[in-house]
């Protein structure tokens, strides 16, 4: 799945709920999911890691949608002018 399509899917599935929750709460949930990913990396198996990676992507897409920004555009930085 392409990044833009995933971001749109998250908006289609959860957009109204996400906007009602708001940006500060979304950032908090994203941080919680990052913590769960860190734990899965340290102690989990591949299925748990994959699950948590998906959760992080979903919350990141939610945040981008609420900010009105494109994850695809953000990713292009690494193609066009990667940090060195």
N, C-alpha and C positions, 0 to 999 in steps of 0.2 A: 504494500500500500504506500502511496506517495504521501509525503508530509502534509501537503495542503489538503488532500482528501481525508486524512486522519483528523486534522484540525477541524474540518467541516463536519465530519461524523460526530466528533465530540460536541460541537455546537448543536447539531441536530438532536442528539440524544439528551444533552444535559444543559444546554444554553440558558434556558429560563431559570433553572435552579441555581446554576453557577452565578448568574448576574444577581439573583436575589441574595445569595450568600455573600457576595462582594469580594473585592480584591484582598483585603487583609486576611480574611478567613481562608481564602484559596491559597495564599502564600503559606499559611500555617499548615494546611493539609499537605501541600507539596513538600514542605520540610519534614513532616511526619513520614510521608512515603519515602523520602530519601533515607531517613533513618531505618525504615524497614528494609530498603534495598541494601543498605550497608550491612545490616544483620544477616540478610540472606546471602550476601557475598561471603561473609565470614563463616557462617554456620549452616547455610542451606544447601539444597541440591539445585540442579539446573532448572527443575520445574518451578521451584520457589523464586529463583533469580529471575526467570522469564516473567513470572507473574508480577513481581515487584517492578521490573523494568517497564512493563505495560502500565502499571499504576502511575509511575513517575511521568511517563509520556502523556498519559491522560490528564493529569493535573497540570502539567506544563502547557498542554494545549488549551486547557480551561483558562489559565492565566493569560496566555497570549490572546485568546478570544476576548477576554474582558478588557485587555489593554488596547484592543483593536490593531494588533500587530500580527505579522505573518512569521510563523516558525520557518517556513521555506526561505523567506528573505533573510532571516537571522542565520540560517545554515549556509547561505551563499557566501557569507564572509569567509568561511573556511575554504571555499573553492577559489574565490577571487583575491583574497588578501589575508592568508592565514597568519596568525600571530607567530612570531619567531622567538 
